[in-house]
Amino acid sequence: MAAGPSLSQISDDFLGCQICLQPCRRPKVLSCLHTFCQECLELLLKRQEEQHQLECPTCRNKTQLSGSGVAGLKDNFFVESLNDTVKLHKTVMETEGCSSSNVACGACESKGEAKSYCVECGDFICEECNSAHRRMKSLKGHQLVGMEDFRSGAVVKAAKLRTQPCRLHEDESLKFFCQTCGEAVCRDCIIMEHKGHSYTHLSEASAAIKEELATALQNSDKKVAELNKKQQEILDKKSLLKDTVSKVQDKINEAAEQTRNRLKRMLDRVDAEEKELLQKVQVIEKKTEEKFCAVQDTLETTIVSLFSTREFGRSIMAHGTDLQVVSVKTEVQSRLQSLLQLSPTDIRAPAGEPWVRFDPDVAVKVDNDVLLVGDITEGFKATFTTLGTEGRLGPTKLGEHYSGQDHDGLVTLNNGIQHFKVKHTGTYQIEAAGAAAGTDRNTSPECRGRGAVMKGTFQLNKGEVLKILVGQEGAENRGYNSGAGGGGGTFVTRDDNTPLIIAGGGGGGTGRSYHSIFSDGNTKTAGNSSTRSWNVNWNEGGEDGDGAVEWGSGSVGGGGGGLLTDGASGKNKFGGRDGGEDGGEGGKAFFNGGEGGRGSYGADAYGGFGGGGGGYGKSAEGKLAGGGGGGGGYSGGARGEARRGGCAGGGGSFNSGIDSVSAGVCYPKDIDGNNGPGYVIVTLIK
C-alpha cells in the first residue's frame, strides 16, 4: 500500500477553502470530495438558479442537495481537525529551522526546552512538566508524544486514538460500526436503536474499508499514468499541428515570393491570393485547435479530479480517524468509480491528420495569366447517385441532388452519364457499387442478384474529367415466374473512356425462393454464369469487356452489356442474331450509351441503366416461365434460362487502382454486395 502524504506535504489547497482562500470554517464536503466553507457554499447556492443541486467551483461536478440545503451536507471533521495540527507542525518546523532556539514549554513559566507534546492539553511541555504528568493522578491518562515523533507526524496518529461521543448517548463513545445501517454507533445504540443489527468494531470496519480504498487508489494510479501518457500524446499532436501550419505557411510564402519575382505584373493578384490562402490556413488551424482544446480540457479536468480524489483518499487513510474513514467511504468509492470509467483509448486527436494540406503545383489560369500560387485543401468527399432515376434510361436532370455538397457545381450530365471535374490534385479512394436486379411476384428482394462493391486508390489531377455512370436497378416485374431484368453496372472512366473502376450489376431471376451466388455481380472481370433451378446447365457470361451472348432455349432473358459490346437479344422482337427467339433485349455497352434492355412481354421486365439485360417478362398462357436478364458490367452477366428458380448471371467488374477491395459473392445470407441502386463515392485521402 502506498504511504500517505506527510504533514509537511499536505497542501494549503487541501486544507483551505478555494472560494474564500481562507482556512475552512465549518467545512462541508461535496460528492466530488472537494471541501469548502458552509457559508461560502450557501452564498454560491444563492447565485445559482437551480437550488436542488450545487456545482463544484473546482471541477464543475454537481452535488444533489437534500431539503436542508448546504447544511445537510456532510461535515468534514477530518479537514477541521487536521488543520490545527498541520499549522502547529509548520510552526515547530519553521521555529527550529529559522533559529538556533528550540520550541519552548507552554505549560509553565520556565520557558524551558519542550521535550514532548500533550495531546489532551494541546501544548508543548518541558522535562519538569513531563514528570508532573507522570506523577499527578489527573494527568496520568494524558497521551504524550516526544518531539521527534511529533516532527514525524505521530501527533496525528495519537489524536486519532481519541474517541468521539455518540450524538444520541453523550456519555458513550462511538466504538462500533453497524453493518446493517452503515454507520458508527455506541454500546447503547447496539442495545437500543440498532438492536438485532449486525455490527463489528469500528477499527475492523475501518481496516476493511481501507483495503477497498487501497485497491481503488492503485487503479487510479494506473489510470493517471495512462491519462498522462495520452495527454502527452495530445500535446505532441497539437505541437505537430503548429509545426505543420508553420511549414505550410513557409511554403506558401516561398511560393508567393517566387511568383512575384517571375510575374511582376501579377503582384497584386498574387498578394491577394497569398492572403486568402493564409486566412484559410488560420481558419483551419483555429477550427482544429478548438477541437484539440476540447480534448485537452477533458483530459485536464479528469486528471485534476483524479489527483484531488487521490489526495483526499490517501490523506483520509493516513490521517483520518476510523469514523472519518467510514463516513466518506461511499463518496470516495463513488467518485473514483465515475472517474475510472473514462478510458484513454476513447480520447482521440481530431481526425484528418495532418489537418491542413498545401499543394504548390496547382494553378488556375484567368485571362491566360496564373492567378493562384497554390491550393489549400481541407478534405473532399463526394457521393454520386442515380439522381432519383429508375428504369432502363439514365437521368436527364441534376436538380438539387448535389446542392451544398463537396461536388456541387463540378458535375454536368450528358445522356445519363455524369461528368465530374476533379477539384483537387491528390490521391483518392473510389468506391463503386453495381445495382441489384429486379424482382417478380415469386422473388423477394433478399433472393435477387446483388451488385458488386469495388474499392481502389487512384491519383487524380485537378481539372481532369471523370465519366461516371451509376447503375440503376432492374424493374419490379409483377408477373408470376416471369424473368426479371438485370441490374445495371456502375462505371467510372477517364474522359477518353479508359476504365478506372467498374462494379457489375446483379442478374435477374425467375420465381426464386433462395439466393444464388451466380446472380451477384462478379468481382472478377468475367460475367457470372446463369443457372437453372439447381445450379446446373448454365450459360456462360461475357469476357474481356464483351456482353453475354450464349443461350440455351427460346425464352431466355437478354444478355448483360459489357464495357465494349452489347448483350445478346431475342430474335423475334429485338432482331437478335444469337439465339433465343422470344428472349429479352440485351443491355447496351458503356461505349454505346449503357441503356438497359427491354423485356419480351410487359413493360416491367426491363434491365437497369448500365447495361442490365431485359427479362423475358410475363409468360404467355400455357407457356413455361421465361429467363431473367443478365447484369451489366465490365463483361456482361449470362442470359437467364426459362426455368422456375433459375437466375441470370451477375456482371463482371474491373479495378485498375491500388489497394483494391471488393465484395459481392457470398452465400447464403451474409452477403456483402449492394442490394439497391448503384453508387460511387470519391474521397480525397492525401
Secondary structure, DSSP 8 states (H G I E B T S, - for coil): ------GGGS-HHHHB-TTT-SB-SSEEE-TTS-EEEHHHHHHHHHT-S--SEEE-TTT--EEE--TTGGGGSEE-HHHHHHHHHHHHHHHHHHHHHHSS---B-SSSTT--B--EEETTTTEEE-HHHHHHHHH-GGGTTS-EEEHHHHHTTHHHHHHHTS--B-SS-TTSB--EEETTTTEEE-HHHHHTTTTT--EEEHHHHHHHHHHHHHHHHHHHHHHHHHHHHHHHHHHHHHHHHHHHHHHHHHHHHHHHHHHHHH-GGGHHHHHHHHHHHHHHHHHHHHHHHHHHHHHHHHHHHHHHHHHHHHHHHHHHHHH--HHHHHHHHHHHHHHHHHHHT--GGG----SSTT--EEETT---EETTEE--S-EEE---EEEE--TT--SSS-----TTTTTTSTTTTSEEEETTEEEEE--S-EEEEEEEE-----B-TT--GGGS--B-EEEEEEEE-TT-EEEEE------B--STT--------EEEEETT--EEEEE-----BSS-SS--GGGS--SSSS----B-TTS-S------TT------SSTT-------SSS-----HHHH--SSS-TT-------GGGT------SBSTT----TTT-----BS--TT----------SSS------SSTT-B------EE-SEEEEEE----SS---SB-SS-EEEEEE--
